[in-house]
Amino acid sequence: MQTLMEAVTYKNFINNKWVESSTGNLIKTVSPANTEDIVGYVQSSSEEDLNNAVEAADKAKKAWRRMGQVARGKLLFKVADLLEAKVDDIGKTMTREMGKTLPEAKGEVMRGVDVLRFYANEGLRKEGDVIPSSDTDALLITRRTPLGVVGVITPWNFPVAIPVWKIAPALVYGNTIVLKPATETAVTTAKVFQCFVEAGFPEGVINFVTGSGSVIGQKLIDHPLLNGITFTGSENVGKIVAKSAAERGVKFQLELGGKNPVIIAKDANLDLALEAVINGAFRSTGQKCTATSRVIVEEGIYEDFKKKLMEATKKITVGNGLNEGIWMGPCASESQFNTVNEYIQIGKEEGATLLMGGEVLQGGEYDNGFYITPGIFENVTLDMRIAQEEIFGPVIALIKASGLEEAIEMANNTKYGLSASIFTSDLNTIMDFMEEIETGLVRINAESAGVEYQSPFGGMKASSSGAREQGEAAKEFFTAIKTVFIKRT
């Protein structure tokens, strides 16, 4: 059993000061592995607090833009070093606060370090182009200019990586920011934000405000001083962000849901496919927007793969992610736990067959946490909700296909289009899949979850709106192009 630690209270960071909310109220975050473990407290902020943060960012934006890209990049190098030094502490806090295992949590922190160093180096890369002019007495160039004040709203499932991959490019390209993290993991994100504070950013450039989405999130989305909003979260909230931003002409970037398929062709390496499906579906308790949700298998190998999948799933150990030997942690919150349970019941009622798992674990340490075993359904038809809606939990829909053409049609039969993968050794099959699949991330002989930080991240259809995140593609959202024509006198 883990020894409970003393809970710490974290303040907002506004205009280079850690300040309490004007409401005087706090929000408690608890561990989903053991609800008696209070991870910490964050501020339950008001509209007044949010206004102060946005106004500070607005006041700072001109001086920050003029500071120059090289100097801004150097500050991100400092943040990276500070975050790397705290990998153990922040990783442990993340595991306590949202449940993923400690190795996964520490790996996420190091991903944040890598992202910071990537964008720190952007400080030395070009910020425009020289274009040939038809006027031989003129110079025609482009320059990248920041948007100004950017609102950043982040989810609970990646409380380090997602805030970092939004904040780092926003800052290096010259924007000031106001970060509103998910309350469920706000303590973890507060510790990450402390690294930015300790790096020594100028007054007003970085701001951190916690509180409910209905108050802080909505007021940030609607704020008249906002020049851009980047959001990762639910599809319903994403629609609200898009509507508000579009009405005011504010640039917006949305990363929403996924219902990610894996196709296993008859010539696939089944052991390789099995490992990828297990990891893609059940790592982080299936709480990734790129997690494997549908596994579409050609009928000739269906029974063989099903048997292997069930045998491997039985070996998964579920428990507190801080403990040795645990492969999968709890659902991140009571709300998410209830959602997963609801979908398991929906699958049964719709007529799908629950082959195994989907059971609530009880007794001993399980009684104080939100534990559920990995679930596998078969006899799933495409019109079922468990085949169409994002569950965001450790649940697989196993689907049989007559051949590759039908498999791709099944994979595309959803409103989402984030990630998809296929396992095959046939080049023609690979080329057909690359051409026909309707997703932003296309993975060949690899799990559906994950993307390298130096490459663009984003989906199609209902999964994403706006420019891609990560890599150099982030520049397209966080900057606008100025075309400059200079004529000799």
N, C-alpha and C positions, 0 to 999 in steps of 0.2 A: 504494500500500500504506500502511496505517496504521502509525504508530510505536507499538510496544508501550509501555505505561505501567507504572510501578512499582505492584505490588499492595499494597494497604493492608489491615490487619487491623482488623475491627470487633468490639467487645465487646458483651456484653449490657448492658442498662440496667435496673437493679433498685434500687428505693428511692432514686432520684435519684443513682445512681452508675453509671458505666461500669465493669463488672467482667468479669474473665475467667471462663470456665466452670470448675467444680470438676474437670472431667476433664482439663483442660490440652490437649485436642485441638481441632483446627480443621477446618473444611470449606472446601474450595477451590471457587470458582466460576470457570468459564471461559467465554469467548465462543463461542457456537455458530457464529459467522461465521469464527472462527479459534481453534481450541482451544489454540494456543500463547499466546494472549493471556489471562493470568490476571487476572481483574477484581478479585479480592480474596479475603479469608478471613473467615469468621465462626465463631462458637463452636459446637462440638459439645457441647451442654449435657446435663446430667444431670437426674434427677428432683429432686435437691437444689436445683439452680438454679431449676427451675420452682416448687418449693415456696416458695422465698424470694420469688419474684416475686408469687405469688398471696397469700402472707401479707402482703406489703407493701401490695398493693392492698386487701386486706381491712381492714387497720389504718387506711388512709387514707380509707375510703369515707364515714364519718360526717362528718368535717370538710369533705370535698369537697362532699357534698350540702348542707351548711349554708352553704357559700360563696355560694350563690345563682346563679340562671341568668344574670343580667346579667353578673356578674363572670366566669363561665365563658365566656360568649360573647366577651368582650373578649380573653381569651387566644387564642381561635381566630383572631381578627383578626391577632394577632401572628404566629401560625404561617403564615397565608396570605401575609403580607408576606415572611417569611423564605423560604418555598418559592418564591415568584415570583422572588426575587432569585437563586435557584439553578437556574432553569429550564434553562439551558444545560448546566451540569455534570451535573445529575441526568438530563436527557434523554440526554446522551451516554453516561452510565453505563448507562442502561436499554438503549440500542441495543447496547452492547457485551455486556451480560449476557444479554439474551433475544432480540435479533436484529431487532426491528421497526425500521423506518427512522427516521432521526433526526427528520424532520418529525412522524411519528406519535408518537414518544416525547415530544417537546416539547409536542405537543398534549395528551397525556395528563397531563403535569405541570400544564399550565394548567387542565385540567379539575379537577385536585385543588385548585388555588387557588380556583376558582369554588365548588367544594363546600364548602370551608372557610369562605368568606365567607357562603354561604347559611346554614350552621348557626351561624356567629357571630351572624347576625341573629336566629336563633331565640332567642337570649338575651333579646330584647326582645319576643317574642311570648307570647301567653297560655299559661299552664300549667294551666288548669282552666276550669270553667264554673259559672255560677249557674243553679240549677234551681228552678222554682216549687215551693214546698212547700204541701201541703194544710193545714199548721199555720201560721196567720198570725203566730204569735209565734216562728217559727223561720226560720233561714237554712239553705238546702240548697245545698251546693257540691260540686264535685269538684276534686281536686288530683292532679297527676301526680307520682309518686314514682319515683326510679330503682330499678333492680333491685339494684344493689350492685356486685359484681365481675363483669365481663364478659370472657370469653375470646374472642379474635379470631384466627381462623385464615384466612389468605389464600393465594391461588394465585399462580402465577408469571406468568400472562399479562398481568395489569395490576398491576404491583408498586407503582404510585403510587395510581392511582384507587381500587382496591378497598380497600386499607387505610384510605385517607382517608375514603371514604364510609361505612365502618363506625366508625372511631374518632371522627370529628367529632361525629356525633349521640350516640354513647355518652357522650362527655364533656360536651357542652353540656346534656344531660338529667340529668347528675349521677352517672354511673357512673364507677368506676375501671376500668382495663383492663390486660390482659396480652395482648400481641401476639405471635403465633408466625407469622412469614412463611414462605413456601415457600423452601427452601434454594437453589433454582436462581436466584432473583433477590433473595436476602437482602441483598446489598450495596446495591442500589438502594433497597430499603425502609429499610435502616439510615440512608441519607442523608436520606430523608424524615423518619424518626423524629428525627434530629438537630434538625430544625426545631422539633418539639414540645419537645424538651429545651431548646433555646435560648430558647423563649418563656417559660420559667420556671414550669412547673407545680409545685404543691406536692409535697412528699415522698410517694412511694408511689402517686401517682395514675396515672402512665403507666409501663408496664414492657414491656420488649422482650427476648424470649428466642429464640435460634435453635437449631436442632437437628433431628434426624430426626422424621418424623411418628410413627413407631412408639414413640418414647420421649417426646418433648416434647408432640407433638400428643395422643397418647392420655392422658397423665397430666393434661394440661390439661382435656380432655373429662371425665375421671373425677374431677376434684378436688372434695373435699367442701366447699370454701369458695366454689366457683363458683356464681353466681346466674343466669348467662345465658351462652349460647355462640352466636356468629354465625360461620358457616362457608361458604366458597365453595370448591368443588372437585369431586371425583369423586362419582358416585352411590354407589359402594361405601362410601367413607369417610363420606359423608353418612348412610347407614343406621346406621353405628356411632355417630355423633354422636347421632342421634335416639333410638336404643335406650338409650344411657347416660343422656341427659338425661331421657327419659321415666320411666325407672326411679327417678330421684331427684327428679322433680318440678321440674327445672330448665328454664327457658324456652329454646327453641332456634329458630334461624333458619337455613335452608339454601337456598343457591343452587347448583344442580347442573347437569345437562347440558341440551343442546338438539339438535334435529334440524330446523333451521328451514327452512320452505318459502317460496318465492316463487312466486306464481301470476301468469302473464302471460296476460291475457284477449285475445281476438281484436281488441278495439278499443283495445289499449294503445298508448301512445307507445313504440315499440320502442327508440328511441335513449335515452330516459329509463330504461327498464327495463334496457337493456344496461349502462349506467353503474352502476346500482344493484346489479345482479347481480355485476359485476366487483369493485366495491368491497366489497360485502357478503361475497363468497366468498373473496377473495384478499388483501385488506388484512390486515396483521398475520399473513400466511401462514395465514389461516383459523383462527387460534388465539383465537377469541372464542366465548363460549357463545351469542352471538346471530348468529354467522356464517351466511351462506346456505349450506345444504348440499344442498337439493333444489330444483330449478327445474322447475316444472310448467307446461307450455305448451299452450295450446289447439291442436288439430291443424291448424287452418287456417293458422296462422302459424308452426308448429313449424320447418319447414325454413328459412324466412327468418331466424328468430331464431337457430337453431343456427349458420347461416353467419356471422352478425354476431358471435356469441359467440366462435367459434373465431378469427375474424380479430382481434378485440380481445385475446384471450388471448395470441395469438402475439407481440403487441407488449410484453408485460410483461417488464421487465428484472429479473433475479434476481441478487442479490449481497449484499455487505456493506452493511448499512444506513447506515453512516457515509459511504459514497461517494456522490458526486453522480450523479444520473441513475438510481439504483436505485429500483425501484418496490416490490419484494417482497424481504424478507430471508430468512434460513434458518429452518428449524424451530428451536424454542427450545432443544432438547437432543437428545442422541443417542437417548434413550428415545422422545421424540416423533417424531423422524425415523424410527425403526424402526417405530413404530406406524403412521405414514402409509404407509410402504412395504408393511407387512403388509396394510393394507386395500386397497391398489391390487392386490395379488396376489389377495386374496379376491374383489374385484370381477371380475377376469378369470376366476377359477375358477368363480364363480357363473354365468357366461355373459353378463355385461354387456360392452358394447363400449367399449374405451378409445379415444375419438376422438382424443385428443391429450394430451400432457404426462405427468405422473407419472414423469418420468425423473430419476434421480440425476445431478447435475452433477459432473463430474470434470475434473481437470487444473488446473494453476496454483493460484490462491487457493481454488478449490473443494475441493481435496484435504484441507484442514484444517478444513472446515466441514460443516454438515448441510443441504445445498442440494438442493431438489427442484423441478421445474417444476410449474406449476398443471395439474391433471388434470381432464378432463371425460369422464364416462361417459354412454353412452346405452343403450337397450334394457335399462333397469333395471326390474325388477319389484318390487312392494311387499314381497315376502317376503325379498328379498335383504338381507344384513347391511349393505351399503353404503347401503341405503335406510332402515334402522332404527336403526343404531348410530352414536353420535357419533364422528367421525373426528378432529376437532380439527386439521384441516390443510387445505391448498388443493386440495380435491377436491369436484367437483360431480356430482350425479346428475341427469341431464337426463331428464325424464319427460313423455310425451305424454298429454294428456287430451282426451276427446271433447267436453267442455263444462264449464261452470262447476260444475255439481253434482258431477260426477265429480272435478274438480280439488280441490274442498273436501274431499270424502271422502278423497282421496289425501293431502291435507295433514294431515288429522287422524289418519291411519293410522300412529300411532307412539305410544310411551308418553310421549314428551316433549310439552311445551306451553309453550315459552318465548316465541318470537317468530315472527311470520308477516307477510308483506306481499303485497299484490296490486297489479297495475298494470292500470288500466282507466279509462275516462272516463264509465262508465255509473253513475248514482247508485243505481239499483236493485241493480246488482251489488255496489257498495260496501256498501249496507245489508245485503244477504244475507251478505256476507263477515263484516262486523262481528258479525252475529248468530250465525253458525254456526261460525266458527273457534274452536278450543279452545286458545287461547294467552293468556298474560297481557299480552303486547305485541302490539298490532294496528297495522300500518303500512300506509298507503294511498299508493300512488305514491311510495314511499320504500324504501330498502334495509332488510333485516331487522335489520341490526346497528345498535346504538346506541339510546340513550334520553336525553332531556334530564335533567340532574341534579336539577331541581326537581320532577320527576314520579316517581310510584312505579315501582319496577323489581321484576319477579318474574314467575314463570310459573305454569302449572297442571300437573296430573298429576305426573309424576316429576321435573319441572324445579325445583320449589320446595316448601318447607314453612315454615310460620310466616308472620309478618307481612312485608309488603313492605319493600324497602330504598329509600333515597333519598327526597327530598322530605319533606314533613311526615309522610308515612306512616311514616317511620322511628321516629317517636315511639311508635307502637303496639307496637313490639318493645322498645325500650329503657326504657320506663316501664310502671308499673302504675297503675291509677286508684284513688284513695281517695275514697270518698263520705263527706262530712262533714255531719252534722246538728247545728246549733247552736241551742239553745233558750234563750229569755230566762229569766233567773232571777226 
